[in-house]
């Protein structure tokens, strides 16, 4: 019986942990998983991890330097970097410092959690140097290659796959009438209090207009928790101040998105990746145009999808259906196994035994001003080696001391999140007086 491959996944938020762990499952079906959370402002709570739908022990919290020490000390066949671009770049340069010559190193894989609608060139070039840069669709793969080729970088790592969490039971209408409407909110889109309050009021108004429907406001996090993006104006607090409150058939819900979609008849969002999950199941899906179709909102990504609609149109009974050609180009629908090519690449790389040193596009020659700052934020020197003190030895620490350090970290995160969600908005409002 062949030995199970060892896979490490490192993530920096709940959504990226979900993407990374599910991607590892698709890439290496029979594997032994080691999970790591990059310590930072968006480190998920146990509750958040429990909602993403990935079973297993809580991942170990690490710094970037500590993670590099781990993969340098322990052998892993594949390492999935489910991180923001700057952190991916830091790990790639750290790996280059660990394996400056061809050697038995892990295959390095990275990609995007969902829709890529901003910072395309910046995010992609920060991911260059991984052995596989996963694209969630044919459309994305073409864009990714164009960026790399445009700067003269090797585009061979770009590999077309699909979002790993697409799936679930196909939509079967419960009857001729729409029963459950889900408004999937986002932490940072839109970002203004007025716009977010408007969307909440429209969802509540839709519930009042259709008393036979249940309108669910699907939330990503509780106040004080962070996800991939900052949420300065939580919908929970906006709902508490809504004149007249939410109607009886409109309520806030949490939980795994896939499980919520199991009972959904209409999915409404501004630009959430949940729209792709919904469309994959053939659920009527609306991408809101009330605030305009703008790059800042991300809803421009859905041009041609057939899903752009306003609350007024939904109030009047519209149930948008996805355009088949657009869905196929975006990797939402299609036949075959979208991960077969990626698995073949990984098997080929592992079969070579010795892999060359990672070769990111950004170096001290191509980006002498930009790269050192990216690495320094992860406590790495310009050559990718950890700065003094970046890796703490914990073997000799008592359990009490480790627990105390963990409590101090949690307290610091709580203070930071309180500042973002409570203090910063007040200061901004005062500045506008």
N, C-alpha and C positions, 0 to 999 in steps of 0.2 A: 504493500500500500504506500503510495507516494506521501512524502512528508508535507504537512500543511504549510503553506507559505505564511511568513510573518509579515503583517502589515501594520504600519503606524499611521494614525490619523491625528493631525494637530489642527485645531480650530480656534477661532477667537470670538465666536458668538454662538447662540443657540441655532440659528439658521445655517450657519456654516458647518457646525457639527453635524446637523442633519444631512446636509449635502455631502460632507466628507465621508461619513460612515456609510451612507447608502451608496455612494460612488464606489467605495472600497468593496462593498458587497457585490456590485455589478462587475467590477474589474477582476476581482479575485474571489470567485464564489466560495471556494473552500479555503478559508484563511483563519489565522489566529490574530485577533485584533488587539492592538494596544492603543488606547485613546489618551490624548493630551489636550488640555485647554491652555492656550496662551494667556497668561495673566494680564489683565488690562481692564479698562472701564466697562467693556461689554461681556466680561466673564459671566456665563449664565448661572442662574440659581438651579438648585435641584428640581424645583417645580418646572422651570422652563425646559430643562433636559428631559423631564418626564413626559412633556407634551409633544416632543418632536417625533415620537414613534420609533425610536431606536432603542432596542433592549440591550442591557448590559450594565456593567459596573460604571460608576461615575468616573469620567476621565481624570487623569492626574493633572493638577495645575502646575505649569512650568513657565519659566521665562524662555525667550528665544535661545539664549546661551545655554540654559539647562537642557533644552530639547536637543540642541546640537551635540551636547555632551552625551546624551542618551543614545542618539543614533550612531555616534562615533564609537561608543562602548559596546552596544548591543547590535547584533546583526538583524536588519530588517530587509526583506526582499523588495517591498514597495513602501514608499512614504507618500501619503496624500496630504498636500498642503492646502487646507481649507481656510485660507487667511486673506486679509486685505493685501493689496499689491505690495506695499512697502515691506510688510513682514515676509511675504514670499521671497522678495528680492534678498532680504537679509539671510534667510535660511539657505538660499542658493549660493550666496557668497560664503556663508559659513561652511556649507558642504564642499565648496571648492577648496577652502582652506584645509578641510579634513582629508580630502582626496585630490591633492594637486597633480597627481599622476594617475594614469589608468589603474583601476583597482576594483576590488569587489565591494562596490557600494550599492545602496538601494536605488531602484528606479524612482525618480522624483516626478510626481504628478500634481498638477494644479488645474484650476479652471474657475468658473463663475457659478454663483448660487442660482442666478435667475436671469432676468432680462438685463442685457448690457445696453444701457441707454445714455450713459455719460462717461466721461473720462476714458474713452475707448483706447486712444493711443497711450495715455499715461499708464492705465492699468495693465495693458497688454505688454508694454515694454518692461514693466516691473516684474512680469511673470516669465519673461523670456529667459531661457537657461534651464527650465525644467525639461525633462525628457518627453513628457506629454503635457500639452496645454489643451484641455478639453473644451470643445465648442459644443453648445447645446443644440445646434441645428446646422443645416447646410448654409443658411444665410450667415450665421455667425462665423462659420469656418472660412467662408470667402472673405469676410471683413477682416478676420484675424490675420489671414495670410497676406492680405493687401497691406496691412500695417507693417508687418515684419519685412516684407519684400521692399516696402517703400523706404526703409532705412538701411537696406542692404543686409538685413539679418536673416539667418536661416529660419525658414518657416516650416521645416520638416516635423517639428514637434506638434503642430496644430492637428488635432484629431477630432473628427466629427463624432459626437455621441448624442445624448439627449439628457434632459433633466432626470435624475435618478428616481425622483419621487412621483413621476407620472405613472398613472395606473389607477387601480380601483375599479369598482363595479361600474359598467356603463349606465348612463342615466336612463331610467324608466319612469316616465310621468305617472304620477299617482292617479291621474284623471285629467279631465279637460281643463281644470282650473289650477292656477299656480297657488301652492300652499305655503311654501317656505322660501323667503327671500333672505339671502345672506349678504350683508355689506362687509366686505373684507377690508379693514382699515390698514393703514401703514404708519410706521412710527414718524416718518419725516416728510411724507407727501400727502397733502400740502403741509407747509410748515407754519403758516400763520394761524393764530387763534381764531380769527374771524372766518377763515375758509373752512377750518375744521368744524367750527360750530355750525356753519351753514350746512355742511354735508350731514351732520348729525340731525339737524332740524328737518332736513329733507327726508331722511330715513324715517324719522318719527312721523312726519306728515304722510308719507307713503303708507305707513301702518294705519293711521287714522282713516285714510281714504279707502283702504282695503281691509276692513275689520275681519274678513275671512282668511287673511294671510297672517303668518307669523314672520316678523322681521327681526332677524338676529344681527347684532353688531358684533362681528368676530374680531376680538382683540388679540394683539400679539403678546402683550406683557402687562403686568400689574404695575401700578405706580411704584417707583423706586427700582424697578428692574429695567435693564437695558437689553436691546437686541442689536442687530447689525448697525442700525442707525439710532441717533439720539431722538428721544421723544420728549420735547419740552412741554407739549400741551396734550396730556393724556385724555382720551375720550371719556374715561371714568369721571374725571373732574368736570368736564364740560357737561356730561349728562346730569350730574348732580345740580348744576345751575340752570338746566334747561327750563324755561317757563312752562309750568304745568307738568313737568316731568315727562318721562317716557310713557306712552300708552301701554295698556295691559298686554297688547300683542306685539310689543317691541322690547327686547331685552339685550343686555350685554352677555356675551358668552366667551369662554376660553376653550382650550382643547386642541387636539391634533386636527390640522386642516383637512386631512383625508377623511377623518371620521365625520367632521362637520359636513363635508360635501356629500356624504352618503345620503343625507336627507334634504339636499338642496334642490330647489326647482328653478332658482334664478340667482346667479352670483353677480354682485355689483362691486366694483372697485374703481380706484383712480388709475392704478397701473400695477397692482400687485402681481407677483408671480402666481398667486392663487388663480388668476384668470387662465393661465396656461393649464394648470391642473384641472380646472373646471371644463375647459374646452376639450381637453383630452378625453373627458368622459361624455362629451356631447351635451353638457348642461348649458342651457341658455345663459349667456354671459354678457354683461354690459360693462364697458369701460367708459367712465363718465367724462362728458365734455362740458359740464357746467362751469368749470374754471378755465375753460379754453383747452386747446390741444397744443401743448407746449413741451419743449424739451426738458424744462425744469421739473415738470410733473411726470415725465416718462411715458405719458399716454400716446405720444407721437409714434412710439414703437408699434402701436396697434393700427396704424394707417393701413387700410386694405383688408383688415381682419373681418369687417362686417359687424364689429361689436361696439363701435363708438356710438354712444347714446347719452341723452340727458335724463335727469329725474322726471322732467315733464313728460318725456316720451314713455318712460317706464310707468308713470302714473296712469298714462292712457292705455296701457296694456301691451306695449311692445316687449317682445321676447327675442333679443338678438341671437342670431345663429352665426357661427364662425364660417368664414369662406374656406372651402376645401383646399384651394391652391395655397392660400396664405398659411393655413395650418400645416400643410406638408412642408413648405419651405422653412417654417419655424421649428420643425422637429416635434410638433405637437401630435401629429398623426403620421402613420407610415408603417409599412410592413417590415418584417425581419427583425433582427437583433441589433439595435443601434450601438451596442458595446462590443460587437464581435471584432471590429477593426482595432479597437483599443486593446482588447485582450491579446490579440495576435502581436501587436507591437510590444506589449510587456513581455510576453513569452519569448519573443525574439531577443529582446534586450537581456533578459535573465539568462538566456541560453548562451550569450557571449561570455559570461563569467566575469570578465573585466570590462568596466565601462570607463570612457574618458572622463576627465574632470568636467563638471558643469561649466558651461561657457555662456554666461549672461551677456546680453548686448551692452548693458551698462557696466563700464569699467572706469578706472581712474583716468583712462585715456579718452573715452567717449563722453563721460559725464563727471569730470573732476570736481565740480562744485556741488552737483546734486547728490551723487552716490554717498559720499561720507556722512551727510546728514541723515540719509535713509538708514544707514547701518548704525549710526550712533544712537538713534532712537531705540534700537534693540540692543544697545550696549555692546556693539561690535566695533572693532577697529576698522580702518579703511581696507585692510587686507582680509577682513572676514573673521579674524580671530576674536575671541571674547576679550573685552576690556578687563583690567584687573578688578577682581571682586564680583564680576558678573555671574560667576557660578559659585553658589554657596554650598559648602559641604554640610549636609544635614545628618550624615551617619552618626555623628557623635552627639547630636542634639537629643534632649529628653523629649518624651511624648508631650509633656506639659508645655515645653518651650515651642514645639511645632504647633501645638493647638493655639497657644497665645498669639503666635505670628499669624495664624489663619484668622483669628478673631480680629486682630488689628487690621488686616487686609480688608476684611468684610466691613469694618467700621469706616475705613477710609473710602471704600467704594460707596457706602451709604451716604457719606458726607458729600462726595462728588455728585452723586445722582440728585441729592437734595438741592445742591447748588444749581444744577442744570435745570431741574424741573420747577423749583420754587423761587430761588433767589434771582437767577439770571433774567427771567421774564419780568419780574418786578423792576429790576434795574433798567431794563430796556424801556419799559413804560414810563418810568420817571424821566429818562433821558429825552422822551418825546414831548414832555410837558412844555 
